[in-house]
Amino acid sequence: MVRTPTLMERFASELLGTFLLVFIGAGAASSAALLVHNNSDLPTIAGLLLVALAHGLALFIIVMIVGKVSGAHVNPAVTIGLASIGRFPWEDVVAYVVAQIVGAVAGALAILIVYGKLAATVGHLGAPALATNTNMLQGVLIEGLGAFILVLTIVGSAADSRAPAGWAGLSIGMALAAIIMFLGPATGAAVNPARAFGPDLVNLIFGVSTDWVAFVVCYLIGPLLGGIGACWLYRYIARLPGAKH
């Protein structure tokens, strides 16, 4: 008989997973910024590829490590989206989201171990930000669409028991990488409120300014709406089986 993980075990798994996502993914973004700062000849497209693959491979690893324990949501948009269609218990949502936020903050702090203060003052700890030619409306739509694609992949490859076994980790990781390759230059493509919040919060320690209005509108509301929309669309088009708690 397979033992069901306790809520505390799942809390720890979500914390660990989000820590790894921010530490590796945001760390790579910070590293790319530092390379430019140090007059490296790293081309812009190579930096984007570095960041995209770091996030994608990190998420692949995370799904393989903690997917069997907590489902490897590591993203409030995933947790709330699944809960909205009855595929995740609402009573566990707060624990998951808190774990994701704590893990994201810890991951951002850990980047400082590798690159020191410059990781924040120059690399901004990989915090996402709107490009100069991206307005707030575009930002919320871009982040929402990115989260929509990511969560749609998660529901189709992991939450749906009819999906081919063994492909969820690779599918989800590569979906995130593809999203960042396309949308990253416009918004940073966090598509994850926790991923955006961790670096933003730690940056405050070093006096790095954060546009909190943009965070709430683009990096919080956008992904949540995109994640919920993806879950409901998949539930409709795929006739997703009954609730799973």
Protein Blocks (a to p, Z undefined) as FASTA:
>chain_A
ZZdddfklmmmmmmmmmmmmmmmmmmmmmmmmmmmmnopabdfklmmmmmmmmmmmmmmm
mmmmmmmmnopnopaklmmmmmmnopacfklmmmmmmmmmmmmmmmmmmmmmmnommlmm
mnnnopacddfklcfklmmmmmmmmmmmmmmmmmmmmmpmkbcehilmmmmmmmmmmmmm
mmmmmnopnopaklmmmmmmmmmmnopacdfklmmmmmmmmmmmmmmmmmmmmmmmnopa
cddZZ
